[in-house]
């Protein structure tokens, strides 16, 4: 009987150790022009940068696309470049996005953020201490819960289309 308990404990321990990780963390420090970056994360608790070790993309003529599917995912990035196009697609609940273009030139920025899920927290700071002369943004949020969205665009031109649809109705 004691041998059976030991065998069951060992099988349980082996099963727990064999379980796949439910998250992955990505940290990038990139400098140079003409970046083309695509990141896809599936699952929950995935992280692309954090406040302590954020993603930093520096250079002109950048294109990036980030897709996260699952709950409690985080994107935190500082993007510094004259011209860049970014697309973020989030599907799931309790996801957080924090993007900043705070130094250097942020002259021609096109950003699209699509959120489908509950309780997203999206913050975009553009040109807070930088030259931001033109921003075009499309923010689409579809959810059944409350969202927090903050856009700070300090520049001479900002064209933003924000559409929010949730159980309380539509704003757009």
C-alpha positions, 0 to 999 in steps of 0.5 A, a space after each residue: 500500500 505504501 508503494 502504491 502511494 509513492 507511485 501515485 505521488 511520483 506519477 502526479 509529480 511527473 505529470 505536473 513537471 510535464 505540463 507546458 508553460 502557459 506563458 512566454 515573455 519577449 524582450 527586445 532592444 532593437 536599433 536600426 532602420 527598416 524593421 519588419 517585426 511580427 509577433 504572435 502569442 497564444 495562451 494566457 499571461 504572455 508578456 511583450 516587455 514590462 515596465 522594468 524591461 520594456 521592448 524598445 524599438 528605435 529606427 526609421 521606417 518600421 513596421 510591426 504587428 503583434 497578435 495576442 490571443 488569450 487572457 491577461 496578456 501584456 504589451 509594453 513598448 517604447 517606439 522611437 522612429 520617424 515613420 512607423 506602422 503598427 498593428 496590434 490585435 488582442 483577443 481575450 480578457 484582461 489584456 493591457 497595452 502600453 505604447 510610448 513614443 517619447 523621444 526622437 521623432 515620431 513624425 509619421 505614425 500609423 497605429 491600429 489596435 483591435 481589441 475583442 474581449 473583456 477589460 482591456 486597458 490600452 494606453 498610447 502616448 505619442 510625442 509626450 517629449 518628442 516631435 510628433 507631427 502626424 498621427 493616424 490611429 484606428 482603435 476598435 474595441 469590442 467587448 462585454 465589459 468596461 474598457 480603459 483607453 487613454 490616448 495622448 497625442 502631442 503633435 501638430 496633426 492627429 487623426 484618430 478613429 475610435 470605435 467601442 462596442 460593448 454590452 452598454 452600447 456603441 461609441 464611435 
